[in-house]
């Protein structure tokens, strides 16, 4: 009983001390009220104008009861938000795993491509070195045979040289009898030296040309034009390999995929994966745009398209060559292209353009195609000179 009394006395003392502490700092009066607008404890003097004039003020007990209930109502929403955030964490962790899988896939694709090109280069190297070695042996044999022939001539001339003193001791008749043989032997044709020049082809080609040859040979695609997408002022040839502009508007059916403002046409087939290469003959045409676009490209657009709209291309506008949407200005070689090569590596997300006239690289776009189908794109421009898809000669 005594111990319980001490505990009760101690608890009352603490409460008393707490009550003493809860005094208004401004008026030194007990804090008995609560302002709902400012969420502040007040004493009776604090409610006088002007500080809290017009505010809802409650007694502490009433305000505390109200806010206890209000705070309790936050339990379920907070639990739900915590659960939702935990789900987000789970989703983000799955994305990390997905990212690792994607990186792993890209890494394997890249290493596979490197291995393919390594094998190609290895085969080219072995083939070239073998041909070079065979030609070296052939030339060495010819040089050796020529040396033997020259040595025989030297022996013949040395023999003639040694006979001259003997001829001076002969009688006139004996000397003249030997002259036919002497002159005949002295008129041996002087052998020409043999050239050591190497004729094996391929040793002087630049590396990018050799790689481009393999791309052309391995990944060439048979592209044709889609007449149902061609602008009404464009004429597509019967073999669907050539397109040109005409001032006379054609009487054609307006399909949803047909270009109605831009004088452009799309090609077949559409690509969903893999590597594909094709060439377009541009000749001296002053205005053109060629490349690759999304199958969902808006054909009713009135302005030139760019990479930001899902159309990756290079273009010529008179004497200016550029790539709409590219971060850098293109710097073409001194050789102006009459044929453009387009290499689409769908899995690696790259579209590369080559100047087939001098076999030089022009530009490469790197994009994420988001598994959307892509199609060849051709902008013909307002002049009558045609664009033609190459038939595949190297």
Residue pairs with C-beta under 8 A, 6 or more apart in sequence:
19 30
22 30
22 31
22 41
23 29
23 30
23 31
23 43
24 30
24 31
24 41
24 42
24 43
24 45
24 46
26 43
26 45
26 46
27 43
27 45
27 46
29 43
29 44
29 45
30 43
31 41
31 42
31 43
31 60
32 42
32 43
32 44
32 59
32 60
33 41
33 42
33 43
33 44
33 46
33 47
33 57
33 58
33 59
33 60
33 63
34 40
34 41
34 42
34 57
34 58
34 59
34 60
34 63
34 64
35 42
35 46
35 52
35 55
35 56
35 57
36 55
36 56
36 57
36 58
36 63
37 52
37 55
37 56
38 52
38 55
41 60
42 52
42 57
46 52
47 57
58 66
106 348
109 347
109 348
110 348
113 348
117 211
117 214
120 211
120 214
121 210
124 202
124 210
128 200
128 202
128 203
131 200
132 198
132 200
132 203
135 198
135 199
135 200
136 198
139 194
139 196
142 194
143 194
143 196
146 191
146 193
146 194
149 191
150 191
153 188
153 190
153 191
156 185
156 188
157 186
157 188
159 185
160 182
160 185
160 186
163 182
167 175
167 178
167 182
170 178
202 210
206 359
208 359
208 360
208 361
209 359
212 341
212 354
212 359
213 394
215 275
215 277
215 343
216 277
216 341
216 394
217 394
218 275
219 275
219 276
219 277
219 343
220 277
220 278
220 392
221 269
221 276
221 277
221 278
222 392
223 267
223 268
223 269
223 278
223 376
223 389
224 239
224 240
224 241
224 267
224 268
224 389
225 236
225 237
225 240
225 241
225 242
225 243
225 265
225 266
225 267
225 268
225 378
225 389
226 240
226 257
226 265
226 266
226 267
226 268
226 375
227 236
227 240
227 265
228 253
228 255
228 257
228 258
229 255
229 257
229 258
229 259
229 264
229 265
229 266
229 299
230 236
230 243
230 252
230 258
230 259
230 264
230 265
231 258
231 259
231 260
231 261
231 262
231 263
231 264
231 265
231 380
232 249
232 250
232 251
232 252
232 258
232 260
233 245
233 246
233 247
233 248
233 249
233 250
233 263
234 243
234 244
234 245
234 246
234 250
234 263
234 264
234 265
234 380
235 243
235 244
235 245
235 246
235 250
236 242
236 243
236 265
237 243
241 388
241 389
241 391
242 386
242 387
242 388
242 389
243 265
243 378
243 380
243 386
243 387
244 380
244 384
244 385
244 386
244 387
245 263
245 380
245 381
245 382
245 383
245 384
246 384
252 258
254 260
256 299
257 266
257 299
258 299
259 265
259 299
260 299
260 300
261 300
261 301
261 302
262 299
262 301
262 302
262 303
262 304
262 305
262 379
263 379
263 380
263 381
263 382
264 289
264 377
264 378
264 379
264 380
265 378
265 380
266 293
266 297
266 375
266 376
266 377
266 378
267 375
267 376
267 377
267 378
267 389
268 375
268 376
269 375
270 295
270 373
270 374
270 375
271 292
271 344
271 346
271 373
271 374
271 375
272 346
272 371
272 373
272 374
273 346
273 347
274 346
274 347
275 343
275 344
275 345
275 346
275 347
276 343
276 344
276 346
277 341
277 342
277 343
277 344
278 341
278 342
278 376
278 389
278 390
279 339
279 340
279 341
279 342
279 356
279 389
279 390
279 392
280 290
280 339
280 340
280 342
280 378
280 387
280 388
280 389
280 390
281 338
281 339
281 387
281 388
281 389
281 390
282 288
282 290
282 316
282 337
282 338
282 339
282 340
282 387
283 338
283 385
284 338
284 385
285 316
285 381
285 383
285 385
285 386
285 387
286 316
286 317
286 318
286 381
286 383
286 385
287 315
287 316
287 317
287 318
287 381
287 382
287 383
288 315
288 316
288 378
288 379
288 380
288 381
288 387
289 304
289 313
289 314
289 315
289 316
289 324
289 377
289 378
289 379
289 381
290 313
290 314
290 315
290 340
290 342
290 376
290 377
290 378
290 379
290 387
291 311
291 312
291 313
291 314
291 342
291 351
291 353
291 376
291 377
292 311
292 312
292 313
292 342
292 344
292 351
292 374
292 375
292 376
292 377
293 305
293 310
293 311
293 312
293 313
293 374
293 375
293 377
294 310
294 311
294 369
294 372
294 373
294 374
294 375
295 372
295 373
295 374
295 375
296 310
296 372
297 305
297 309
297 310
297 311
297 377
298 309
301 309
304 315
304 324
304 379
305 311
305 313
305 324
305 377
306 324
306 325
307 323
307 324
307 325
307 326
307 365
307 367
308 325
309 325
310 372
311 324
311 377
312 323
312 325
312 351
312 365
312 367
313 323
313 324
313 377
313 379
314 321
314 322
314 323
314 330
314 340
314 353
314 362
314 363
315 321
315 322
315 323
315 324
315 379
321 330
321 332
321 362
322 329
322 330
323 330
323 353
323 363
323 365
326 363
326 365
330 362
330 363
332 355
332 362
333 355
333 358
333 360
335 355
335 357
335 358
335 360
336 357
337 355
337 356
337 357
337 362
338 356
338 357
339 355
339 356
339 357
339 390
340 353
340 354
340 355
340 356
340 362
341 353
341 354
341 355
341 356
342 351
342 352
342 353
342 354
342 376
343 350
343 351
343 352
343 353
343 354
344 350
344 351
344 374
345 351
345 352
346 369
346 374
349 366
349 367
349 368
349 369
350 364
350 365
350 366
350 367
351 364
351 365
351 367
352 361
352 363
352 364
352 365
353 361
353 362
353 363
353 364
354 360
354 361
354 362
355 361
355 362
378 387
380 386
380 387
